[in-house]
Amino acid sequence: MMLNGCAYILTVDVGNTFIRFGLFAEDSAAAQECPLATCEITTPSSITADEARMRLVQVMAALAADAGMPGALVPAAAVLSCVVPALERPWKVALSRTCTGRVLTVGPGLKTGMPVHYDDPAEIGPDRIADAVAARAVYGSPCIVIDLGTTTNIEVIDAHGTFVGGVIAPGLALGARSLSAAAARLPQVEPSAPTHVIGRNTREAMRSGVVLGEVARIDGMLDMVLAEMRATKAAGEGDVPIVITGDDAEALAALVGHSLTVDDALTLRGLAELYHINQKPRRA
Protein backbone atom coordinates (compact mmCIF):
# COMPACT_ATOMS: atom_id res chain seq x y z
CA MET A 1 0.00 0.00 0.00
CA MET A 2 1.21 3.48 -0.84
CA LEU A 3 1.36 6.02 1.97
CA ASN A 4 2.92 9.40 1.31
CA GLY A 5 3.77 8.10 -2.17
CA CYS A 6 5.81 5.17 -0.84
CA ALA A 7 5.28 1.41 -0.56
CA TYR A 8 6.42 -0.43 2.56
CA ILE A 9 8.09 -3.75 3.28
CA LEU A 10 7.49 -5.67 6.50
CA THR A 11 10.32 -7.81 7.86
CA VAL A 12 9.46 -10.50 10.42
CA ASP A 13 12.01 -12.38 12.52
CA VAL A 14 10.34 -15.21 14.46
CA GLY A 15 12.74 -16.36 17.18
CA ASN A 16 12.37 -18.90 19.94
CA THR A 17 11.70 -16.20 22.55
CA PHE A 18 10.63 -13.05 20.68
CA ILE A 19 9.17 -12.06 17.31
CA ARG A 20 10.59 -8.83 15.92
CA PHE A 21 9.00 -6.75 13.16
CA GLY A 22 10.60 -4.00 11.09
CA LEU A 23 9.07 -1.56 8.63
CA PHE A 24 11.11 -0.37 5.64
CA ALA A 25 10.35 1.86 2.68
CA GLU A 26 10.45 -0.30 -0.45
CA ASP A 27 12.71 2.14 -2.28
CA SER A 28 15.20 2.41 0.59
CA ALA A 29 18.78 1.13 0.36
CA ALA A 30 17.76 -1.97 2.32
CA ALA A 31 20.45 -2.99 4.79
CA GLN A 32 22.06 0.43 4.55
CA GLU A 33 18.94 1.96 6.13
CA CYS A 34 17.55 1.54 9.63
CA PRO A 35 13.89 0.50 9.83
CA LEU A 36 11.31 3.27 9.99
CA ALA A 37 9.83 1.53 13.05
CA THR A 38 10.21 -1.73 14.94
CA CYS A 39 8.00 -3.80 17.22
CA GLU A 40 8.58 -6.87 19.41
CA ILE A 41 6.17 -9.44 20.83
CA THR A 42 6.64 -12.69 22.76
CA THR A 43 6.81 -15.86 20.68
CA PRO A 44 3.82 -18.11 21.45
CA SER A 45 4.22 -21.88 21.74
CA SER A 46 1.54 -22.29 19.07
CA ILE A 47 -0.65 -20.04 16.94
CA THR A 48 -3.20 -20.33 14.16
CA ALA A 49 -3.03 -18.35 10.93
CA ASP A 50 -6.08 -16.34 12.01
CA GLU A 51 -4.49 -15.54 15.37
CA ALA A 52 -1.27 -14.50 13.63
CA ARG A 53 -3.28 -12.31 11.29
CA MET A 54 -4.97 -10.57 14.23
CA ARG A 55 -1.60 -9.97 15.84
CA LEU A 56 -0.37 -8.49 12.56
CA VAL A 57 -3.21 -5.97 12.58
CA GLN A 58 -2.05 -4.79 16.00
CA VAL A 59 1.60 -4.79 14.96
CA MET A 60 0.94 -2.78 11.80
CA ALA A 61 -1.04 -0.21 13.80
CA ALA A 62 1.85 0.14 16.25
CA LEU A 63 4.45 0.41 13.48
CA ALA A 64 2.40 3.04 11.63
CA ALA A 65 1.97 5.09 14.81
CA ASP A 66 5.67 4.88 15.69
CA ALA A 67 6.62 5.91 12.14
CA GLY A 68 4.21 8.86 12.28
CA MET A 69 2.01 7.56 9.48
CA PRO A 70 -1.70 8.46 9.39
CA GLY A 71 -4.31 5.85 8.53
CA ALA A 72 -4.13 2.09 8.10
CA LEU A 73 -0.89 0.55 6.88
CA VAL A 74 -0.89 -2.49 4.60
CA PRO A 75 2.60 -3.64 3.53
CA ALA A 76 3.33 -4.17 -0.14
CA ALA A 77 5.44 -7.26 0.65
CA ALA A 78 7.05 -9.13 3.54
CA VAL A 79 10.12 -11.19 4.32
CA LEU A 80 9.83 -13.91 6.97
CA SER A 81 12.59 -15.55 8.97
CA CYS A 82 11.35 -18.29 11.31
CA VAL A 83 13.48 -20.62 13.44
CA VAL A 84 10.41 -22.39 14.94
CA PRO A 85 9.18 -24.86 12.27
CA ALA A 86 5.68 -25.20 13.76
CA LEU A 87 5.14 -21.43 13.52
CA GLU A 88 6.40 -20.86 9.98
CA ARG A 89 3.22 -21.80 8.09
CA PRO A 90 0.77 -19.80 10.27
CA TRP A 91 2.85 -16.65 9.95
CA LYS A 92 3.41 -17.17 6.24
CA VAL A 93 -0.34 -17.58 5.65
CA ALA A 94 -1.14 -14.56 7.82
CA LEU A 95 1.39 -12.42 5.97
CA SER A 96 0.09 -13.53 2.56
CA ARG A 97 -3.42 -12.47 3.62
CA THR A 98 -2.18 -9.13 4.96
CA CYS A 99 0.29 -8.02 2.28
CA THR A 100 -0.69 -6.89 -1.18
CA GLY A 101 2.38 -8.47 -2.80
CA ARG A 102 4.98 -11.20 -2.34
CA VAL A 103 5.85 -12.91 0.91
CA LEU A 104 9.40 -14.28 0.91
CA THR A 105 10.52 -16.93 3.38
CA VAL A 106 14.24 -17.23 4.13
CA GLY A 107 15.36 -20.76 3.35
CA PRO A 108 16.51 -23.01 0.50
CA GLY A 109 15.84 -21.45 -2.89
CA LEU A 110 16.06 -17.84 -1.75
CA LYS A 111 19.01 -15.96 -3.22
CA THR A 112 21.42 -14.48 -0.67
CA GLY A 113 23.83 -12.69 -3.01
CA MET A 114 26.61 -14.27 -0.97
CA PRO A 115 28.74 -17.41 -1.44
CA VAL A 116 28.13 -19.95 1.32
CA HIS A 117 30.76 -22.51 2.31
CA TYR A 118 28.86 -24.84 4.62
CA ASP A 119 28.57 -28.63 4.55
CA ASP A 120 24.78 -28.39 4.18
CA PRO A 121 23.54 -24.82 3.54
CA ALA A 122 19.97 -25.95 4.29
CA GLU A 123 21.02 -26.39 7.95
CA ILE A 124 21.80 -22.69 8.40
CA GLY A 125 19.13 -20.89 10.41
CA PRO A 126 17.36 -18.10 8.51
CA ASP A 127 18.29 -15.56 11.20
CA ARG A 128 21.96 -16.46 10.74
CA ILE A 129 21.64 -15.90 6.99
CA ALA A 130 19.95 -12.51 7.54
CA ASP A 131 22.67 -11.45 9.99
CA ALA A 132 25.44 -12.41 7.59
CA VAL A 133 23.79 -10.70 4.61
CA ALA A 134 23.31 -7.46 6.55
CA ALA A 135 26.80 -7.49 8.06
CA ARG A 136 28.39 -8.04 4.65
CA ALA A 137 26.33 -5.23 3.09
CA VAL A 138 26.80 -2.69 5.90
CA TYR A 139 30.19 -3.46 7.43
CA GLY A 140 31.99 -5.12 4.53
CA SER A 141 34.21 -8.19 4.37
CA PRO A 142 35.63 -9.72 6.45
CA CYS A 143 33.22 -9.38 9.35
CA ILE A 144 32.10 -11.22 12.48
CA VAL A 145 28.56 -11.12 13.90
CA ILE A 146 27.47 -11.98 17.44
CA ASP A 147 23.71 -12.52 17.80
CA LEU A 148 22.40 -12.85 21.36
CA GLY A 149 19.14 -14.72 21.85
CA THR A 150 17.99 -18.12 23.02
CA THR A 151 21.33 -19.17 21.58
CA THR A 152 24.48 -17.10 21.22
CA ASN A 153 25.49 -17.28 17.56
CA ILE A 154 28.76 -16.13 16.05
CA GLU A 155 28.77 -15.81 12.25
CA VAL A 156 31.92 -15.39 10.16
CA ILE A 157 32.22 -13.72 6.75
CA ASP A 158 35.68 -14.00 5.25
CA ALA A 159 37.72 -11.44 3.32
CA HIS A 160 36.12 -12.61 0.04
CA GLY A 161 32.59 -11.98 1.32
CA THR A 162 31.85 -15.68 1.83
CA PHE A 163 29.84 -17.01 4.74
CA VAL A 164 32.20 -19.65 6.12
CA GLY A 165 30.33 -20.81 9.25
CA GLY A 166 30.30 -19.91 12.89
CA VAL A 167 29.59 -20.93 16.46
CA ILE A 168 26.33 -21.80 18.26
CA ALA A 169 26.20 -21.85 22.07
CA PRO A 170 23.51 -21.60 24.77
CA GLY A 171 22.28 -18.05 25.25
CA LEU A 172 22.38 -15.91 28.38
CA ALA A 173 18.78 -16.47 29.53
CA LEU A 174 18.97 -20.17 28.65
CA GLY A 175 22.07 -20.52 30.82
CA ALA A 176 20.31 -18.88 33.75
CA ARG A 177 17.24 -21.12 33.37
CA SER A 178 19.27 -24.30 33.03
CA LEU A 179 21.05 -23.65 36.34
CA SER A 180 17.85 -23.46 38.37
CA ALA A 181 16.21 -26.28 36.38
CA ALA A 182 19.06 -28.75 36.86
CA ALA A 183 20.06 -27.88 40.44
CA ALA A 184 17.23 -28.13 42.98
CA ARG A 185 18.77 -25.70 45.50
CA LEU A 186 19.49 -22.94 42.99
CA PRO A 187 16.88 -20.19 42.47
CA GLN A 188 15.89 -18.51 39.24
CA VAL A 189 17.79 -15.27 38.65
CA GLU A 190 17.60 -12.45 36.16
CA PRO A 191 20.80 -12.43 34.08
CA SER A 192 21.75 -8.86 34.96
CA ALA A 193 25.36 -7.72 35.18
CA PRO A 194 26.86 -8.13 38.68
CA THR A 195 28.84 -5.34 40.33
CA HIS A 196 31.73 -7.70 41.16
CA VAL A 197 32.99 -11.10 40.10
CA ILE A 198 33.02 -12.84 43.49
CA GLY A 199 29.42 -13.28 44.60
CA ARG A 200 28.70 -12.92 48.30
CA ASN A 201 25.46 -14.88 48.12
CA THR A 202 23.96 -17.52 45.85
CA ARG A 203 22.13 -15.11 43.56
CA GLU A 204 25.19 -12.89 43.13
CA ALA A 205 27.35 -15.93 42.44
CA MET A 206 24.87 -17.19 39.82
CA ARG A 207 24.65 -13.80 38.09
CA SER A 208 28.43 -13.64 38.00
CA GLY A 209 28.69 -17.13 36.55
CA VAL A 210 25.95 -16.59 33.97
CA VAL A 211 26.68 -13.04 32.80
CA LEU A 212 30.43 -12.73 33.27
CA GLY A 213 30.83 -16.35 32.20
CA GLU A 214 29.05 -15.45 28.95
CA VAL A 215 31.29 -12.41 28.52
CA ALA A 216 34.39 -14.57 29.05
CA ARG A 217 33.09 -17.13 26.57
CA ILE A 218 32.42 -14.47 23.93
CA ASP A 219 35.87 -12.94 24.41
CA GLY A 220 37.53 -16.34 24.33
CA MET A 221 35.60 -17.50 21.26
CA LEU A 222 36.42 -14.27 19.44
CA ASP A 223 40.11 -14.80 20.19
CA MET A 224 39.94 -18.31 18.73
CA VAL A 225 37.82 -17.29 15.72
CA LEU A 226 40.16 -14.41 14.85
CA ALA A 227 43.23 -16.64 15.27
CA GLU A 228 41.73 -19.23 12.91
CA MET A 229 40.72 -16.56 10.40
CA ARG A 230 44.26 -15.17 10.35
CA ALA A 231 45.80 -18.63 10.08
CA THR A 232 43.60 -19.48 7.09
CA LYS A 233 43.96 -15.99 5.51
CA ALA A 234 40.18 -15.48 5.95
CA ALA A 235 40.76 -12.25 7.88
CA GLY A 236 42.54 -10.48 5.05
CA GLU A 237 44.57 -7.43 6.07
CA GLY A 238 43.84 -5.13 9.00
CA ASP A 239 41.17 -5.28 11.67
CA VAL A 240 38.00 -7.39 11.38
CA PRO A 241 34.81 -5.50 12.32
CA ILE A 242 32.78 -7.28 15.01
CA VAL A 243 29.05 -6.51 15.20
CA ILE A 244 26.79 -7.50 18.09
CA THR A 245 22.98 -7.65 17.99
CA GLY A 246 20.09 -9.24 19.86
CA ASP A 247 18.99 -9.36 23.49
CA ASP A 248 20.95 -7.05 25.84
CA ALA A 249 23.55 -6.45 23.11
CA GLU A 250 24.48 -2.99 24.35
CA ALA A 251 24.89 -4.15 27.97
CA LEU A 252 27.11 -7.08 27.03
CA ALA A 253 29.11 -5.03 24.53
CA ALA A 254 30.17 -2.77 27.41
CA LEU A 255 31.59 -5.80 29.26
CA VAL A 256 33.32 -7.61 26.40
CA GLY A 257 37.01 -6.85 25.95
CA HIS A 258 36.92 -6.71 22.15
CA SER A 259 35.76 -3.59 20.35
CA LEU A 260 32.18 -4.21 19.20
CA THR A 261 29.64 -2.28 17.15
CA VAL A 262 26.07 -2.59 18.46
CA ASP A 263 23.42 -2.92 15.74
CA ASP A 264 20.02 -3.71 17.25
CA ALA A 265 18.28 -3.93 13.86
CA LEU A 266 20.87 -6.08 12.07
CA THR A 267 18.63 -9.11 11.44
CA LEU A 268 15.71 -6.98 10.24
CA ARG A 269 18.06 -5.05 7.95
CA GLY A 270 19.31 -8.34 6.54
CA LEU A 271 15.74 -9.39 5.75
CA ALA A 272 15.16 -6.09 3.93
CA GLU A 273 18.36 -6.68 1.95
CA LEU A 274 17.16 -10.18 1.02
CA TYR A 275 13.93 -8.68 -0.31
CA HIS A 276 15.87 -6.47 -2.71
CA ILE A 277 18.24 -9.26 -3.72
CA ASN A 278 15.29 -11.45 -4.72
CA GLN A 279 13.35 -8.84 -6.70
CA LYS A 280 12.77 -9.78 -10.31
CA PRO A 281 14.26 -7.30 -12.78
CA ARG A 282 11.65 -4.91 -14.10
CA ARG A 283 10.96 -5.06 -17.82
CA ALA A 284 11.71 -1.93 -19.79
C-alpha positions as CSV (number, residue, x, y, z in Angstrom):
1,M,0.0,0.0,0.0
2,M,1.2,3.5,-0.8
3,L,1.4,6.0,2.0
4,N,2.9,9.4,1.3
5,G,3.8,8.1,-2.2
6,C,5.8,5.2,-0.8
7,A,5.3,1.4,-0.6
8,Y,6.4,-0.4,2.6
9,I,8.1,-3.8,3.3
10,L,7.5,-5.7,6.5
11,T,10.3,-7.8,7.9
12,V,9.5,-10.5,10.4
13,D,12.0,-12.4,12.5
14,V,10.3,-15.2,14.5
15,G,12.7,-16.4,17.2
16,N,12.4,-18.9,19.9
17,T,11.7,-16.2,22.5
18,F,10.6,-13.1,20.7
19,I,9.2,-12.1,17.3
20,R,10.6,-8.8,15.9
21,F,9.0,-6.7,13.2
22,G,10.6,-4.0,11.1
23,L,9.1,-1.6,8.6
24,F,11.1,-0.4,5.6
25,A,10.4,1.9,2.7
26,E,10.5,-0.3,-0.5
27,D,12.7,2.1,-2.3
28,S,15.2,2.4,0.6
29,A,18.8,1.1,0.4
30,A,17.8,-2.0,2.3
31,A,20.5,-3.0,4.8
32,Q,22.1,0.4,4.6
33,E,18.9,2.0,6.1
34,C,17.6,1.5,9.6
35,P,13.9,0.5,9.8
36,L,11.3,3.3,10.0
37,A,9.8,1.5,13.0
38,T,10.2,-1.7,14.9
39,C,8.0,-3.8,17.2
40,E,8.6,-6.9,19.4
41,I,6.2,-9.4,20.8
42,T,6.6,-12.7,22.8
43,T,6.8,-15.9,20.7
44,P,3.8,-18.1,21.5
45,S,4.2,-21.9,21.7
46,S,1.5,-22.3,19.1
47,I,-0.6,-20.0,16.9
48,T,-3.2,-20.3,14.2
49,A,-3.0,-18.4,10.9
50,D,-6.1,-16.3,12.0
51,E,-4.5,-15.5,15.4
52,A,-1.3,-14.5,13.6
53,R,-3.3,-12.3,11.3
54,M,-5.0,-10.6,14.2
55,R,-1.6,-10.0,15.8
56,L,-0.4,-8.5,12.6
57,V,-3.2,-6.0,12.6
58,Q,-2.1,-4.8,16.0
59,V,1.6,-4.8,15.0
60,M,0.9,-2.8,11.8
61,A,-1.0,-0.2,13.8
62,A,1.9,0.1,16.3
63,L,4.4,0.4,13.5
64,A,2.4,3.0,11.6
65,A,2.0,5.1,14.8
66,D,5.7,4.9,15.7
67,A,6.6,5.9,12.1
68,G,4.2,8.9,12.3
69,M,2.0,7.6,9.5
70,P,-1.7,8.5,9.4
71,G,-4.3,5.9,8.5
72,A,-4.1,2.1,8.1
73,L,-0.9,0.6,6.9
74,V,-0.9,-2.5,4.6
75,P,2.6,-3.6,3.5
76,A,3.3,-4.2,-0.1
77,A,5.4,-7.3,0.6
78,A,7.0,-9.1,3.5
79,V,10.1,-11.2,4.3
80,L,9.8,-13.9,7.0
81,S,12.6,-15.6,9.0
82,C,11.3,-18.3,11.3
83,V,13.5,-20.6,13.4
84,V,10.4,-22.4,14.9
85,P,9.2,-24.9,12.3
86,A,5.7,-25.2,13.8
87,L,5.1,-21.4,13.5
88,E,6.4,-20.9,10.0
89,R,3.2,-21.8,8.1
90,P,0.8,-19.8,10.3
91,W,2.9,-16.6,9.9
92,K,3.4,-17.2,6.2
93,V,-0.3,-17.6,5.6
94,A,-1.1,-14.6,7.8
95,L,1.4,-12.4,6.0
96,S,0.1,-13.5,2.6
97,R,-3.4,-12.5,3.6
98,T,-2.2,-9.1,5.0
99,C,0.3,-8.0,2.3
100,T,-0.7,-6.9,-1.2
101,G,2.4,-8.5,-2.8
102,R,5.0,-11.2,-2.3
103,V,5.8,-12.9,0.9
104,L,9.4,-14.3,0.9
105,T,10.5,-16.9,3.4
106,V,14.2,-17.2,4.1
107,G,15.4,-20.8,3.3
108,P,16.5,-23.0,0.5
109,G,15.8,-21.5,-2.9
110,L,16.1,-17.8,-1.7
111,K,19.0,-16.0,-3.2
112,T,21.4,-14.5,-0.7
113,G,23.8,-12.7,-3.0
114,M,26.6,-14.3,-1.0
115,P,28.7,-17.4,-1.4
116,V,28.1,-20.0,1.3
117,H,30.8,-22.5,2.3
118,Y,28.9,-24.8,4.6
119,D,28.6,-28.6,4.6
120,D,24.8,-28.4,4.2
121,P,23.5,-24.8,3.5
122,A,20.0,-25.9,4.3
123,E,21.0,-26.4,7.9
124,I,21.8,-22.7,8.4
125,G,19.1,-20.9,10.4
126,P,17.4,-18.1,8.5
127,D,18.3,-15.6,11.2
128,R,22.0,-16.5,10.7
129,I,21.6,-15.9,7.0
130,A,19.9,-12.5,7.5
131,D,22.7,-11.4,10.0
132,A,25.4,-12.4,7.6
133,V,23.8,-10.7,4.6
134,A,23.3,-7.5,6.6
135,A,26.8,-7.5,8.1
136,R,28.4,-8.0,4.6
137,A,26.3,-5.2,3.1
138,V,26.8,-2.7,5.9
139,Y,30.2,-3.5,7.4
140,G,32.0,-5.1,4.5
141,S,34.2,-8.2,4.4
142,P,35.6,-9.7,6.4
143,C,33.2,-9.4,9.4
144,I,32.1,-11.2,12.5
145,V,28.6,-11.1,13.9
146,I,27.5,-12.0,17.4
147,D,23.7,-12.5,17.8
148,L,22.4,-12.9,21.4
149,G,19.1,-14.7,21.8
150,T,18.0,-18.1,23.0
151,T,21.3,-19.2,21.6
152,T,24.5,-17.1,21.2
153,N,25.5,-17.3,17.6
154,I,28.8,-16.1,16.0
155,E,28.8,-15.8,12.2
156,V,31.9,-15.4,10.2
157,I,32.2,-13.7,6.7
158,D,35.7,-14.0,5.3
159,A,37.7,-11.4,3.3
160,H,36.1,-12.6,0.0
161,G,32.6,-12.0,1.3
162,T,31.9,-15.7,1.8
163,F,29.8,-17.0,4.7
164,V,32.2,-19.7,6.1
165,G,30.3,-20.8,9.2
166,G,30.3,-19.9,12.9
167,V,29.6,-20.9,16.5
168,I,26.3,-21.8,18.3
169,A,26.2,-21.8,22.1
170,P,23.5,-21.6,24.8
171,G,22.3,-18.0,25.3
172,L,22.4,-15.9,28.4
173,A,18.8,-16.5,29.5
174,L,19.0,-20.2,28.6
175,G,22.1,-20.5,30.8
176,A,20.3,-18.9,33.8
177,R,17.2,-21.1,33.4
178,S,19.3,-24.3,33.0
179,L,21.1,-23.7,36.3
180,S,17.9,-23.5,38.4
181,A,16.2,-26.3,36.4
182,A,19.1,-28.7,36.9
183,A,20.1,-27.9,40.4
184,A,17.2,-28.1,43.0
185,R,18.8,-25.7,45.5
186,L,19.5,-22.9,43.0
187,P,16.9,-20.2,42.5
188,Q,15.9,-18.5,39.2
189,V,17.8,-15.3,38.7
190,E,17.6,-12.4,36.2
191,P,20.8,-12.4,34.1
192,S,21.7,-8.9,35.0
193,A,25.4,-7.7,35.2
194,P,26.9,-8.1,38.7
195,T,28.8,-5.3,40.3
196,H,31.7,-7.7,41.2
197,V,33.0,-11.1,40.1
198,I,33.0,-12.8,43.5
199,G,29.4,-13.3,44.6
200,R,28.7,-12.9,48.3
201,N,25.5,-14.9,48.1
202,T,24.0,-17.5,45.8
203,R,22.1,-15.1,43.6
204,E,25.2,-12.9,43.1
205,A,27.3,-15.9,42.4
206,M,24.9,-17.2,39.8
207,R,24.6,-13.8,38.1
208,S,28.4,-13.6,38.0
209,G,28.7,-17.1,36.6
210,V,25.9,-16.6,34.0
211,V,26.7,-13.0,32.8
212,L,30.4,-12.7,33.3
213,G,30.8,-16.3,32.2
214,E,29.0,-15.4,28.9
215,V,31.3,-12.4,28.5
216,A,34.4,-14.6,29.0
217,R,33.1,-17.1,26.6
218,I,32.4,-14.5,23.9
219,D,35.9,-12.9,24.4
220,G,37.5,-16.3,24.3
221,M,35.6,-17.5,21.3
222,L,36.4,-14.3,19.4
223,D,40.1,-14.8,20.2
224,M,39.9,-18.3,18.7
225,V,37.8,-17.3,15.7
226,L,40.2,-14.4,14.9
227,A,43.2,-16.6,15.3
228,E,41.7,-19.2,12.9
229,M,40.7,-16.6,10.4
230,R,44.3,-15.2,10.4
231,A,45.8,-18.6,10.1
232,T,43.6,-19.5,7.1
233,K,44.0,-16.0,5.5
234,A,40.2,-15.5,6.0
235,A,40.8,-12.2,7.9
236,G,42.5,-10.5,5.1
237,E,44.6,-7.4,6.1
238,G,43.8,-5.1,9.0
239,D,41.2,-5.3,11.7
240,V,38.0,-7.4,11.4
241,P,34.8,-5.5,12.3
242,I,32.8,-7.3,15.0
243,V,29.0,-6.5,15.2
244,I,26.8,-7.5,18.1
245,T,23.0,-7.7,18.0
246,G,20.1,-9.2,19.9
247,D,19.0,-9.4,23.5
248,D,20.9,-7.1,25.8
249,A,23.5,-6.4,23.1
250,E,24.5,-3.0,24.4
251,A,24.9,-4.1,28.0
252,L,27.1,-7.1,27.0
253,A,29.1,-5.0,24.5
254,A,30.2,-2.8,27.4
255,L,31.6,-5.8,29.3
256,V,33.3,-7.6,26.4
257,G,37.0,-6.8,25.9
258,H,36.9,-6.7,22.1
259,S,35.8,-3.6,20.3
260,L,32.2,-4.2,19.2
261,T,29.6,-2.3,17.1
262,V,26.1,-2.6,18.5
263,D,23.4,-2.9,15.7
264,D,20.0,-3.7,17.3
265,A,18.3,-3.9,13.9
266,L,20.9,-6.1,12.1
267,T,18.6,-9.1,11.4
268,L,15.7,-7.0,10.2
269,R,18.1,-5.0,8.0
270,G,19.3,-8.3,6.5
271,L,15.7,-9.4,5.7
272,A,15.2,-6.1,3.9
273,E,18.4,-6.7,2.0
274,L,17.2,-10.2,1.0
275,Y,13.9,-8.7,-0.3
276,H,15.9,-6.5,-2.7
277,I,18.2,-9.3,-3.7
278,N,15.3,-11.4,-4.7
279,Q,13.4,-8.8,-6.7
280,K,12.8,-9.8,-10.3
281,P,14.3,-7.3,-12.8
282,R,11.6,-4.9,-14.1
283,R,11.0,-5.1,-17.8
284,A,11.7,-1.9,-19.8
